[in-house]
Amino acid sequence: MTSRCHFLIEIEKERVRQDEKWGEQNHSDLKMYAILGEEFGEVGKAILEDTDLKNELIQVASVCMMWLEAIERRIR
């Protein structure tokens, strides 16, 4: 399995986890931006504290996917 496939699977697993925890998210773009900003801040923290950077990046990618899904639902 390529790294790309592996990470896409990990992002999908994180999306499922987010949906199970929070339900479908249909916030405004401003709120989604704030959520993404909080996750991005955790990437910086992981770098500074030398913790699980890959997991934080997966969460950022997953929030981007969540935001795209919310936009898609809006335009249907």
matplotlib code that plots the C-alpha trace (Angstrom):
import matplotlib.pyplot as plt

x = [0.0, 1.4, 1.8, -0.9, -3.5, -2.5, -3.1, -6.3, -7.6, -6.4, -8.2, -11.4, -11.1, -10.7, -13.8, -15.8, -14.6, -15.5, -19.0, -19.5, -18.4, -19.9, -22.5, -22.8, -21.3, -22.9, -21.3, -20.8, -17.5, -16.3, -16.9, -15.3, -12.3, -12.0, -12.2, -9.5, -7.4, -7.6, -6.5, -3.7, -2.5, -2.2, 0.2, 2.4, 2.2, 3.1, 6.2, 7.3, 6.7, 8.0, 4.7, 2.6, 2.8, 1.3, -1.8, -2.3, -1.9, -4.5, -6.9, -6.2, -6.9, -10.0, -11.4, -10.7, -12.7, -15.5, -15.6, -15.8, -18.6, -20.5, -20.1, -21.3, -24.4, -25.1, -25.1, -27.3]
y = [0.0, 3.4, 6.0, 8.1, 5.3, 4.7, 8.4, 8.6, 5.6, 7.3, 10.5, 8.6, 6.8, 10.2, 11.6, 8.6, 9.2, 12.9, 12.2, 9.6, 12.2, 15.4, 14.3, 16.0, 19.4, 22.2, 25.3, 28.6, 29.1, 31.3, 28.7, 26.0, 28.3, 28.6, 24.9, 24.4, 27.1, 25.3, 22.0, 23.8, 25.2, 21.7, 20.9, 23.7, 22.4, 18.9, 20.3, 22.3, 19.4, 16.7, 14.7, 12.9, 15.3, 12.8, 12.4, 16.1, 16.5, 13.8, 15.7, 18.9, 17.0, 15.5, 18.9, 20.2, 17.2, 17.9, 21.5, 20.5, 18.1, 20.9, 23.2, 20.4, 19.9, 23.6, 23.7, 20.6]
z = [0.0, -0.9, 1.8, 0.0, 0.3, 3.9, 4.8, 2.9, 4.9, 8.1, 7.2, 6.5, 9.9, 11.5, 9.7, 10.9, 14.5, 14.2, 13.0, 15.7, 18.3, 17.0, 14.4, 11.0, 11.1, 9.1, 10.6, 8.8, 7.0, 9.8, 12.4, 10.2, 9.7, 13.5, 14.0, 11.4, 13.0, 16.3, 14.7, 12.9, 16.2, 17.5, 14.6, 15.8, 19.4, 18.2, 16.4, 19.5, 21.9, 19.5, 19.8, 17.2, 14.2, 11.7, 13.8, 14.1, 10.3, 9.8, 12.0, 10.0, 6.7, 8.2, 9.2, 5.7, 4.4, 6.9, 5.7, 2.0, 2.9, 4.6, 1.6, -0.7, 1.4, 1.2, -2.6, -3.1]

ax = plt.figure().add_subplot(projection="3d")
ax.plot(x, y, z, "-o")
ax.set_aspect("equal")
plt.show()
